[in-house]
Amino acid sequence: MGRIIAVANQKGGVGKTTTAINLSACLAEKGKKVLTIDIDPQGNTSSGLGIDKNNLENTIYELMIGECTIEDCLLINIISNLSLLPSNVNLAGAEIELIGIEEKEYILKKEISKIRDNYDYLIIDCPPSLNTLTVNAMTTADTVLVPIQCEYYALEGLSQLIHTINLVKKRLNPNLEIEGVVFTMYDARTNLSLQVVENVKTNLKQNIYKSIIPRNVRLAEAPSHGLPINIYDPKSAGAEGYRDLADEVIERDSN
């Protein structure tokens, strides 16, 4: 059965979408069958994987409001071994349309359960807020991976996110666990990056991935070309960082 990892942090700009795209692509590169699920109305994961998100007939929005089947909106093998459930700005309206619908927190879970067995990994890119969409992602997921930017306010909002994860675990998904924390935008030239890493390790009782994603120009450029970093610049430091992360994720499964 495929393992479902939600990539979440309600703080924007921490490398959440970058992590969802590139972890997915690096797992696929290693021969794993991967489904990336874009549940962020900004649709940056979809466009970052080369999809023209504004000209799609069916997206996760149509799926969630019951206007299409999961097969209708699934984009199969957009890259070798990697499929996508895309999103666009229409999804912003889902919050209102789902008011009053019974068990609205489980819509995604019910749909994903139909195809979960077809994949080794299902990676969900969550919106940078704690709303119905994020709750849907967390009721669907087995674990939550939290990207943390190596900057002064890194820990801000983290306790709120952990509180939300614990609430979802208590009320909606008793099996939900924190996958761990991955550091992004690490700049080896600054003391601040080092201090943030040490601070988080001291204050956080969570799993912390050894792989650290560096601040890397090529990583920032890749989405505008609609390519994950391992295809856009396979030898870049960013590509190596996400390959290491993919190795660690796979390794944890084999333990």
N, C-alpha and C positions, 0 to 999 in steps of 0.2 A: 504494500500500500504506500502511495506517495507521501512524502513528508511535507507538511505545509508550514512555511515560515513567513510570518508577517514582518515586514521591515517598517518600523514605526518610531516616530519621535514627533511630538506635536510642535516642536520648535522647527521652524523652517530653515532651509539653508545649511543643513548639517550633512548633506551627501546621501540623503535617504534614497532618492530616485537613482542617483549614480550607483549606489550600492545594489539596489534591486536589479537594475539593468546588467551591471557587470558581474555580479555574483551569478545571476542566471546564465549569462553567456559563458562564463568560465566553467560552470558546472556542465553546460551543454558541450563545451569543447572537450571535456574529460569523458565524454561518451554517455553522460546521464541524460535521460529524457526529462525535459524541463517545461513547465508551463508558468509563464509570467502573467500575473493578474494585476491589471492597472485599475485600482479603485479610487484613484485621485482625479477629481474633475479637471485638473489642469492638463491631464493626459500627457505629461512629460515623458513617462516611461514609453508610451506608445510612439510618440514622435522620435524619441531617442533610439528606438529600434527601427526607425526608417518608415514608420507608417504615417500616411497622410490622414491624421485623425479626424479632420473636419469633413472628409468625404466618405465616411463609413456609413453604410446603411444600418448596421446593427452593432451595438457596443454593449458594455456591461450595464449601461443605463436601461436599454430596452429589455435586457435579460431580467434585471431586478424588478421592473414594473410589469413583467409578464407579457411583454409584446413579442418576444422571440425565444427560441430555445437556445441552449448553450452551444449546440452545434452551429446555429445560425451566426453566432458572433465570434466563434473561435477561428483564429488565423493560424493555420497549421504550418509548422516548420518554416517560419519566416527567416530563420537561420537554421542550419543543420542541428537537429535535436531540440530546437527551441520554438515553442508555440506561444501565442499571446491572446489574452482576453483584453481587448483594447478599451480605452475610455476617451471621452472628450467632455467639453464644457456642459453638455446636456445633463451629465450626471449630477451637477450642482442642484438640479431641480428634484432629484430623487428624494432628498430629505423631506421635502414638503409632501410629495406624492405618496410617501410611505406612512404618513401620519394616519393612525387608526387601523392600519393593516395588522392583522394578528401575526404574532411571532415574526415581526419584521426584522428582528436581530438575527434570524436564522436563514434569511433568503439566500444569501451567498452559499452558506454551508450546504443547504439542500441541493443547490445546483451543482456545486463542485463535487459533491459525493457521487454524482453520476459518472464522472470522468476521472476521479482521483486515481484509480488503479492504473490508468494509462501512463502515469508519470512517476519518475523517481523523486522529483522535487517540484513543489508548487510555491512560487515566491510571490507574495502579495505586496505591492507598493501602496502604502496607506496615505491618506491625506495628512497634511501637517496640522491636524486639529483632532479633537476628541469628539466625534459626532457619530451618527447612525452608521455611516460608512465604515469608520474605524472599528466600531463595535462589531459590525458584520465580519470584518476581516479577522477580528480576534476570536469570535465564536467559531470561525472556520479553521483557524490555525492551530497547530500543535505547539508552536513556540513563537516568541517575539524576539527579533534581532533589533538591537537599538544602536544606530550609528550616533556617535558623539564627536562633535567637532572639537579639535584641539584649540580651544580659545577660552577666554576668561569666564564667559557665562555658561560653560559646558554643562555644569550640573544643574543649572536653573531649569526648572520644568521637569527634570528627571524624576523627582520624587512624585510629582503629579502623575507622570506616565506610569510609574510602578504602582501607584495607588489604583489607577484605572485598570491595569492588568490584573491586580489582585481582586478588584470588584467583579470584573468579567469572570475570573476564575471561580469566585464564590457563587455568583448568581447564574451564569450562562454557560460556562465551559470549564468544568472542574479539572480537565486535563491540561489546561493552558500553562505553559512554563515560560520563563525567560530564557531564550536561547543563549543570550549573552550580549556583550557590548563590543562594538568594533570602533576603533578610533579612526577618524577620517581627517583629511586636510592637515596632516602632520607635517610640520616644518622643522627639520632637524637643526636648522640654523638658529632657532629661537629657544631661549630658556623656557618661555611660556608653554610651548608644546610639551616639553619634558615635565614641567610642573603639573600641567593638567592631567597627564597620564598618571603621574604619581598620586595626585589628589584623588582621582577617580578610583584608583586601586585601593587607596586607604579607606575611602568612604563608602565604597560600593561592595556589597557582599555577593555580587553576581559573577557569573563566568565572564572573563575578559579574554577576548581572542588575542592570540600572540601576533597575528597579522595586523600590521598597521598600514593604513592607506595614506600615502604621502600626498602633500599638496603638489599637483602635477598639471602643467599647462595642457598636456595632451588629453588628460581626463576631461578638462573643461571644454576642449574643442570637439571631442568625439560626438556629443549629441547633435551638434549642428550639422554633422554629416550623416546622422541617422545610423550610426554604427556603435557597437560596444567597443570598449578600449582594446580588447584582445584581437579585434579585427582591424580597427583603425590604426593602432600602433602597437603591434604585438610585443615589441621589445622595450616599451616604455616602463618607467617605474610604476605607473598606475596599473598597467596590465599585470605586472609581476605581483603587486600587492593583492589584487583581486584573485589571481590564480592561487596565491598562498591561502587566502580566505576560503576559497572553494575546497582546497585540500583539507583544511581544518574542519569544515562542515562535513565533508565525506568521512573524515577520520573519526569524528564524534559518533557517526552512525555505526561505524564498525566496532566501536567499543562496547 
